[in-house]
Amino acid sequence: MRIVNFDTVAEAVTDLCGRAACDLPHDVLSALRDAGTRERGELAGDFFAQYLRNAELAATERLPLCQDTGFAVFFAEMGRDAVLDRGTLYDAVTAGTREGYRRFFLRKSIVADPLFDRKNTTDNTPVILHLSQVPGDRIKLVLAPKGGGSENMSALRMLKPSEGRRGVADFVTDAVICAGGNPCPPTIVGVGIGGTMEYAAYLAKRALLRPVGKPSPDPRYAELEAEILERINASGVGAQGLGGDITALAVHIEFHPCHLASLPVAVNLNCHAARHAEVIL
């Protein structure tokens, strides 16, 4: 059994808040550079140059990549032999997020009640924590801040199993095209297939953590990813929804067994500033 200090976890989370807000991951930067070389539209090409310049300034000046510093969404893997010296992992993550958004002057975007009392909580908490127990004594934390513009373009449909591959491809493609410029394309398209209604949505969000453009290990799903990406980029929506060759940088599909009567499909989009950072303790 390994005892992990509560404050160590909280401080690591605070650091994650700053890194996720200011440092665009290398895989995203590489995908943007590559897409910029393939983009033929003059206006869209200018956008790609601005994306890269924005990322450079954010990293060097330690300023957020986007004013919307997002809902703090965490994916955690906690070793079964790891135990905090006090409190819970959720408590530590919350404390670290509260301090991180204060220390790095990040915008606080969370309201306490979604409908009747939309007052800002003033510290960007509560957080969303997806927690899995795994072998070992380590704790892995991934922070993926989720801005409102891209999150609002999420979509979910309970397809009939008979709609199959074509139904999935049509639904995902239509969801991205209908989103237009709202999610600040070029996007990364996370797709969850299977499970239940809520689990498909979780899979779609988790799919966004895969290195950009890395295909599914299952060749059938990898082929479907490539097909959907081609259809999306043929739409002409383009950067910021103002036309161009590249509307999406990648399509990532995660899947799970489901009920014989169901075919849940969820879509979750990341804007071109696909932010995430991780730490292993």
Summary of the structure (lengths in Angstrom):
residues: 281
radius of gyration: 19.1
end to end distance: 14.3
largest distance: 58.5
contacts: 962
relative contact order: 0.20
helix: 42%
strand: 23%
